[in-house]
Amino acid sequence: MDSIDTTLFAKVRPVLAAALKVDAAEITPALQFGDLPQWDSMGHMEVMVSLETELGIPITPETITGLTSVEAICQHLAGNGHA
Amino acid sequence: MPEHRLDLAPAVTIPPHLVGQVQSKLAYVDELIASADVAESGDRITLALHAAAGARAAEIEEKVQRVVREMAQGSIAPKVEILEDHLARPTSYSADPLDELLARGEVYEESTGIFTFGPLMSRLIAYFESRFLELAAHFDAQPYRFPTLMSAKFLDRVDYFRAFPHSLTFATHLREDLDIINQFAETAKYEGKGLNSPAEFFSQVEAMLSPAVCYHLYFSLADHPLPNGQLVATAVGTCFRYESNNLTSLERLWNFTMREVIFVGSKDFVLEHREQSRQFMHRIFEELGLAYQVETANDPFFVGEFRKQAAFQNAFQLKYEIRARLPFKESTLAIGSYNYHQDFFGRHLGITLPDGKPIHTGCTAFGLERVAHAFLAQHGLDPARWPAAVREALS
């Protein structure tokens, strides 16, 4: 796993924690879809809605299938000018 | 009989990919809606309302707008992929076969969405099922027999009530109470649209009529590791999905039959078998002379769940529908599907692989009455005009 930008991780962590209704400590840089019972198919769509609302990431078939890990979400944000 | 029409401008313009989905959901908005039509442009809804709806028109409109907003606001456009396109395959019939089937006494509508089939449909259905059993044999699928009733407890465990509450059919019985049973025996009558007996006569609902076949297999495997880590099974079952005023013709039956081939194992095992199913069935459908296509699709989730669940299912290509052409109405009808559930059932039911991870599941399912209906819609009722494979098998 590539190292994750700590600034971006700090942005993503509370968004995912709120979407999945878990403690922020459970959102680790290595976390992926399926690692937590809450990050199942419905949880994933809650994540997508929160990413759209809080961080401006559009919901498309590509983002739904692509953003299935904390690392992928951070990389997406980095590639779209977030710091 | 509908008394009047209500024309509405939807609160949000309904995008083309949702027109059919919204229209089908409007049937569940209010019992006073006899039928609903959403214009293809998505900017007009026409309701046919039963008598007595006039005083409640504003309430009905508010509920309709709620459905529109929940389904269409911020909707996520699906990426439709067509995996096979054989819609141009030649067909020889262009009428609705139901009219002739009814006239010949081959089909009898016992009640809304409940049909009895005579020798022609029965032989066709048996023949098509025999062809689908070739797929099961190809995988050496183990035969199973499942009940028609399904445990409400297990359906709750797999979140069915949240996803598909509208289509459930409940099984109940009279409460164990001598007075109630006697009172029922003396007073029960069918009046209007159903029995006149009060709801308190009936037991709590412990069971449903099965909405799907493969669920029974997953329930039987619950809370244990899967022996050998993989399984291919096959079963036929009667399924029930209530579709309100969408229960029309032979296209949507309340009570129908599905033959399924079911895959349980690792992700790779399930996905490989799903793809092999599609390739195997390609040859069978060609022999049947069926005009069809296979495309990505989603299940008919209810209003509140639709936006997210359908988007997830579509994005991950979890469902491929086999859609047969209906020449008499220039549209298509889903006659089967190739499905992948990821590890949904493994997680919810505690079924694990030898390494402790949740199992993945998938199934290939065929709606037998719909296959027969689509075949007759394309080739008619005269066996002389049927494709050779079918004609020779049934002669």
Interface residues (C-beta under 8 A of the other chain):
Chain A: G34 P37 D40 S41 M42 H44 M45 E46 M48 V49 I59 T60 P61 E62 I64 T65
Chain B: I76 P78 K79 D159 K308 Q309 A311 F312 N314 A315 F316 Q342 D343 F344 R347
